[in-house]
Amino acid sequence: MEEFKRSLKMPLFVGNTFSPKKTPPRKSASLSNLHTVSGGGLQLDRSTREVELGLEYGAPVMNIGGQSLKFEEGQWIADSGGSVSGKEVQRLKKRNMQLEEENNLLKLKIEILLDMLTETTAESHLMERELEEMKNHHRRKK
């Protein structure tokens, strides 16, 4: 027990001062410093940095069902060399336009039919009320 008490009184570090080892200087400059001139350093404009440092990724490309698509200006565009011909694309665009027009016409017809159904239902309810009132009035007279 006596030895344990003495070990508690012994300091963990023999010296009073803490002196860490000095870190060696970095061997390469940070890439973020390439755009500024500092001490005769290298200066690169944005486009050169993109080319030199690989920051130019290009447009995203994907391949679906053998058809290669490229994303340009907010739209997916089929690359040439695909299996779909220009005539086929034009035919599909024309068919799509026809179907959209037909869909719009059908929506309009449904809207008109719903309006007609609403009007007919309202008239029917009104006639039923009038008929009830006539029956009640006729009963009162008897």
Order of alpha helices (4+ residues) and beta strands (2+ residues): alpha-alpha-beta-beta-beta-alpha
